[in-house]
Amino acid sequence: MTGKGSDPELGSEDSRLVSLEERLDRAEAAEAKRTAVNAGPESDANYRLGNRVLAELLGGLIGGGLIGWLIDRFAGTEPWGLLGMLFMGIVVAFRNIIRLTTTPRK
């Protein structure tokens, strides 16, 4: 009698595990389908464009700041060379970013 009492419990536990495995398989298949759609060449192009925009922005800021600091160092125009060239670096960086994002990509 104790054997019959434990069999339904094992059967229900097994059915719960089977049900869980089926749901996990369906969830994994849905996730693979979802990520396969997003992993196309378009997402790579967007990732490259984002990196390019970040590089343009940082390059403009760092380049303008460095050139301005050098002008201040050698000309003795303490904050004005740095501020002017930093502003110019920002303007050039934004111009390049706008040019990058408005031209049609291949």
HUHU-V184191 format. One record per backbone hydrogen bond with DSSP energy under -1.0 kcal/mol. CO is the residue of the C=O (numbers start at 1). NH is the residue of the N-H. E is the energy in kcal/mol with one decimal. If there is no record, write none. Layout:
BEGIN
[[CO/NH/E] [CO/NH/E]]
END
This chain:
BEGIN
[[1/5/-1.8] [2/6/-1.5] [3/7/-1.4] [4/8/-1.1] [6/10/-2.1] [7/11/-2.7] [8/12/-2.6] [9/13/-2.2] [10/14/-2.7] [11/15/-2.3] [12/16/-1.9] [13/17/-2.2] [14/18/-2.7] [15/19/-2.5] [16/20/-2.4] [17/21/-2.7] [18/22/-2.3] [19/23/-2.2] [20/24/-2.5] [21/25/-2.4] [22/26/-2.3] [23/27/-2.4] [24/28/-2.7] [25/29/-2.3] [26/30/-2.4] [27/31/-2.3] [28/32/-2.5] [29/33/-2.2] [30/34/-2.3] [31/35/-2.6] [32/36/-1.8] [33/37/-1.4] [34/38/-1.2] [40/44/-1.1] [41/45/-2.0] [42/46/-2.1] [43/47/-2.1] [44/48/-2.4] [45/49/-2.4] [46/50/-2.4] [47/51/-2.1] [48/52/-2.2] [49/53/-2.5] [50/54/-2.2] [51/55/-2.3] [52/56/-2.4] [53/57/-2.3] [54/58/-2.6] [55/59/-2.6] [56/60/-2.3] [57/61/-2.1] [58/62/-2.9] [59/63/-2.6] [60/64/-2.2] [61/65/-2.2] [62/66/-2.6] [63/67/-2.5] [64/68/-2.4] [65/69/-2.3] [66/70/-2.3] [67/71/-2.3] [68/72/-2.4] [69/73/-2.4] [70/74/-2.2] [71/75/-2.8] [72/76/-1.7] [76/78/-1.1] [77/81/-1.6] [79/83/-2.4] [80/84/-2.5] [81/85/-2.5] [82/86/-2.3] [83/87/-2.1] [84/88/-2.2] [85/89/-2.5] [86/90/-2.0] [87/91/-2.3] [88/92/-2.6] [89/93/-2.3] [90/94/-2.6] [91/95/-2.2] [92/96/-2.4] [93/97/-2.3] [94/98/-2.6] [95/99/-2.3] [96/100/-2.4] [97/101/-2.2] [98/102/-1.5] [99/103/-1.2]]
END
